Amino acid sequence: MLFILLNKKLIKLTEQIKAIIVQKIVIISMEVFPKKKLIEHYDFAYKYLNEVLSDNEDTDEISNEDIELKEILKNNDYINDYFSKMYLLRAYLLQRFPSLLLDRYKDKENEFMKKSIEFNSSVIKLDKTTYLELVQKIRTDQKTLASEMKSIGAKIIARERKDYIEPLNISIQNITIILSLMSTAFIIGGYIYISTLLNYFSVDVSYYYSIVDYLSSSVSIIPSILLTTVCGIFFFFLGMFDAINNQIINDELDIKQKNDILLIIYMILILVTVYLIINFYAFDKIDYSSMQILGLIVIFIIISKININEFIKNSRTVILMIFTSYIFFSLLLVKSYDKISSIESGEYKSNYSIKFIPEYKEFEAMSLITMNSNYLFMWSQDKKQVLIIPSSSIKFIKVLSEK
């Protein structure tokens, strides 16, 4: 029973040693030939390992680079020491249980020791203590090499990523353009929010709003939407970097990965669509947040189906702008329609209590929807309509604290 357990342990240790040898060969090969792909280094490493273990060198169509690398590996003490340890472990198993072996296997211990000495002339037989020390060394070297391989992977990703993402060149002109776009976004955002909200109740905003009013109206809603958009962009970049990193490693290892992401996206599309239909018929209302997600999925599918690189050079920048614009403006619309929904359902409560001059006292029971420099837009729950009152009718406004 102990023989069987030790034999299983030996098989496991042998595989660990093989993995150590392969990783070390890959590291050395990458140092000598850094321009080769990772898969080429691994192919050579496994080929060399099998040649040494089978004691049968493959000379068919061998390149000068392979010849050079083989000479380096033959003189590498670390690799030779681990080849020696592999045979030393086999000899140790036989020397522990000599009585269990047939006569034809009894000479194997000496054969393994001889092979072990070929790789390391100073090697000595293992005993229980040195065996346990060797097991511990194998574990330690595995962790060390894994860390080295991780570092190499990071260097490969950093080197190859430049082909996927061009470095940003931020200048004063770029900053000026960004600030101009933000100012424009505030004005357009204010217009979209106000016009969506008030046009729904048949109020033509062009009669009551100026550009300054749109800008002031956006101040209360845009910051939170901008924050949400920035968070969306942040997660977009995280996902993009992760996808690029995986693509680089897959290319280096020549792995053809199935693109299951579209299948998942289609499943989410179906689920969201079904939810929207059920929600509409069950509660007679539209879930605008889910509509926003649905739109995002549709855009993703369209972009994935079109090879945008054929038409646009900086395709990733364009895609980022498309998603950013969609998130920003869709959030504005969702915010508008959510407010419309709460107003129509009677759930809307204004955070302001307005006292009017005596001539307009009847409007005090109504809820303030929004206001600008010249007008207040009040909601009459009884009449189910928006009433427009001049701001000159205000006596004072009291902010209601939420408790």
N, C-alpha and C positions, 0 to 999 in steps of 0.2 A: 504493500500500500504506500509506504514511504517512497519507494522507488518511482511509482507512478506519479506521485505528487511532485517529486523533485524533477522528473522528466518534463512534466507540464511547465514547471517553473523555468526549466532550461529552455524550452521552446519559446516561452514569452521573453526571456532575457535575450535570446538570439535575435528575435525580431526587433527588440529595442536597440540592440547593437547595430543591426542592419540599417535601421532608421537613422542612428547617429552617424554612421559612415556616409550614408547618402546625403544627409544634410551638410556634413563637413565638406564633401566633394563639391556640392552645389555652391557653397560659400567660396571655396577656393577657385572654382571654375568662373564664378562671377567676377572675382578679383582679377583674373587673368584675361577673361573675355567679357567685359562689361556690356558690350553692345548686343550680345546674344539674348534671345528671349529666355524666360525662366524655364519653359518647357524643354528647351534644348539642353539646358544645364541638368535638368532632372533625367532626361533620356540618357545622357552620357553617364550620369552617376549610377543609374541602375544597370546600364550595360557594363560598366567597369566592375561593379560589385559582382555581377554574375560571372564575369570572366575570371576574376580572382578566385571565387569560391569553386568554380568548375575546373579551374586550372587549365582553361582552354581559351587562349587569346584569339579574338576575332581580328583577322588582318584584311578582310574584304573591304575594299574601298574606304580605307581609313584615311582621314584628312591629316594634313600636317599639324593642324591645331590640336587634334585628338592625340597625336603622337607626342606633342609638346606637353600636353596636360597629363598624359599617362606617366611621363618621366618625372613630372613634379610630384604626382601622387605616390609613385613608387618610393620616393625619398622622403615622404611625409611621415614623421614619427607618430603623430596623433592617429592617423588612419591605420598605419601598420600595427600600432599597439592594440587597436580595437579588433583588427583581424586576428591578432594573436590571442586576445581575450576570448574570442568566439570559440577557438579550438581548445583553449584552456578550460573553458566551462564544460565542454564535451568530455574532456579527459577526467575532469573532476567527478562527473556523474558515474563514470565507469570505475574509478578508483574507490568510490564510496560503497559500491555493491558488486564486488568481484565475484562473490559466490553465486550470484543470480545469473551470470552470463554464460553462454555457451563458449566452448573452446575457441571457435573461430572469431569471437568478438573480444577475446582477452588481449589480443595484440593491438586492438584499436586504441587503447589508452596511450600506448607508446607512439602510435601513428599520429594521434592528435597532438601529443606533446611535441613531436618532431615538427609538425606543421606550425604549431604555436611559436617554436623557437626560430623558425624560418623568418617570421615577421618581427620577432623581438628576442634577440639572443640572451638577454638578461632575465628572461621570464623563469619563474619557479612554480612548482606545483601548488595548487590551492589547498588550504585546509579550511576548516569551518570558519575560522576568524577572518582569513583573507577573502573567503567567498562572500561573507556578509559585507566586508569593506568594498568589494567589487560591485555588489548589488547597489550599494549606496552611491558609489561613484557614477554608475550608469544613470541613476535617477538624477543626480546633480548635473551631469553633462547634458542630459536630455533637456532640462530646464534652461541651461545656458544657451544651448544651440537653438531652442525654440525662441528665446529672446532675441538672438542674433537674426534668425529668419524673419521675425516680426519687424525688426529694425530695417532689414533689407527690403521687405515688402513696402514699408513706409517710404523708403528712398525711391523705389521703383514708381510708386504712386505719385510722389512729388515730382519726379522727372517726367513722367508721361502725362501728367495732368495738364501740363502747359499746352499740349496738343488739343485738349478738350476745352479749356477755359483760358482765354487771353487775359493777361494781367490788366487791371483797371488803371487807366492813366487819368488821374484826377488833377485838373488844373483849375485856375480861377474862372476860366470860361465855363467849365463844367459845373462849378458851384453856382455860378450866376444863372445858368440854364435851369438847374435843379430848383433854385429859389423862385425863379419865374414860373416854373411848372407848378410848384406848390401854391403860389398865389392864384394861378389860374384854376387849380383844383379846388381851392376854397370858394372861388366865385361860382364855378360850374356846379360844385357840390351843393352850395347854398341854393342855387337855382333849381336843381333837380329835386332836392328835398322839399322846398317850399311849393314849387309848381305841382309836384305829384300830390302833395298833401291837400292843397287848396283847390286845384283843378278838379279833384275828385268830388268836391262839394260845389262844383260849378262856379268857382271864383276865378276870374281871369286875372292872374297875378300881374300882367303887364300894365294894368291900370293903377296898381298900388305899390309896386316895388321898383326901386332903382338898383343900380349895380352895388351901391354902398349898402343898401338894405340886404341884398343877397349875401354880401360879404359878412355883415354883422350877424345874419341869421345862421351862417355856417359855423360861427365861432363856438356855439354851444354844442354842436353835434359832430363836427369834423374831427376834433382831437381824439375822441374815443374811437372813431372809425379809422383814423390814421394809425392809431396804436394797434388795432386789430389787423390792419393791412400789413403793418411792419412785422407783426408776429407771423402772419401768413407767409410773407416773403422769407422770413428767417427759417421757417420749417420747410419752405420750398427749396432753399439753398441746402439745408441739411439733407433732404431727400435726394437732391441732385448730386451732391458730393458723394453720398453713399452709393448711389447708382453708378457714378463715374468710377469710383474706387473698385467696385465689384467688376465693372466692365474691363478695367485695366488689368486686374488680376486674372480674369477669365481669358483675356487676349494673350497674356503672358504664358498661361498654362494651356492655351489652345482648347478651352472648354466652350462648347456650343451649348449655351443655356437656353432652355425653353422660356419663351416670353409668356408667362402665366399672368402677368399684371393686367393685360387687357381682359382676360377672362374674369378676373376678380372685379375689374371696373364694370364690366357688363352686368355681373351679378348684383353689384351695388346699385347700378342704374335701374334694374328691374325692381329691386326691393324698395328703393325710394319712390319709384313711380307707383307701385302698388300701395305703398303707405299713403301717398298723396291722394290717390283715388278713394281709398277707404276713409281717410280723414275727412275728405270733402263731403262724401255721402253720409257719414255718421254724424258729423258736427256742423255741416253746412258752412264750412269755412276753409280757407286755403292756408296751409302752413308755409309762410313765405321763406322761412329759414331753410326748409327742406327744398323749396323751389330753387333757392340759391345754390344748394349742394348739387341739385340736378343739373343746373346750368353749368356748373364747374366741371362735372363729369362729362357733359356733352362736348364742352370745349376741349377737354383732355383727349377725348376719343377722336375728334376732328383733327387736332394737331398731330396725334400719333399716326393717323392715316395718311396725312400729307407729308411728303418729304420736303420740308420747308427749306432745307439746305440748298436745294436746287434753285430756289428763287431769291433767297436772302443770305448774305454772307454771315452776318452776326445773328444767327438764328436763335441762339439761347437768350440773347438780350431781348429780341423781339418777343419770344415766348414769355419771358419774365414780365415784360411790359403788358402783354395781353392779360396774363393772370393777375397782375397787380391792379390794372384798370378794372378788370371784372370784379375782383374782390371789393375794391373801393366803392364803385358805383352800385354794385348789387347790395352792399351793406346799407348804402343810403336809401335805396328803394325798399329794402326790408324794414328799415327803421320807419320810413314814411307809412308803409302799409300796416305795420303793426300799430302805429298810432291811429290810423284810420279805423282799423278793426276795433280798437278799444273805445274809440269815440262812438261808433255805430252801436256797439253792444251796451253802451251805458256804463262801462267799467272805467272810463277815463276820468281822472281827477286831476285838476290843475294844482300846481304847487304854489299858486299865487291867489291871493284874495284882493280884489280890486274895489276900491271905493270911488264912486263917480260923483260928479257934481249933481245937484238935484235933478236937472233935466234928464239925466241918464241913469237915475237910480234903479230903474226897472231891470237894468242889465247886470246888476250885481249878483244875481242868482245863477248867472250863466258861467260857463267854464272858459277860461282863456286857452285858445289853441296855440296861437302865436301872435307876434306883434312886430312892427317895425317902427321907424322914426315918426310915422304919421298916422298909422292905423292899428287898431286892435281887432283881432279876428276871434269872435266869441261863438261858442257853440250853444245853441238852444236845444235842450233835450226834448222839450215839449213840441217845438216846431220842426225838429229834425233838420235844422239848417244852420248855416254860418251867417252870423250878422257882423257887419263891418262898422266899427265905431271910430271916430277920430280920436287921436291920442290926447287932444286938448280937453277931452271930457274927463280925464283922470284927475281925481283928487289926491289919492295916494295908493300905493301898492304895498301889500303886506305879504312877506314870504312865509308860507306855512311850513312849519318844521315837522318832519316825519318822526313819529314816535312808535 
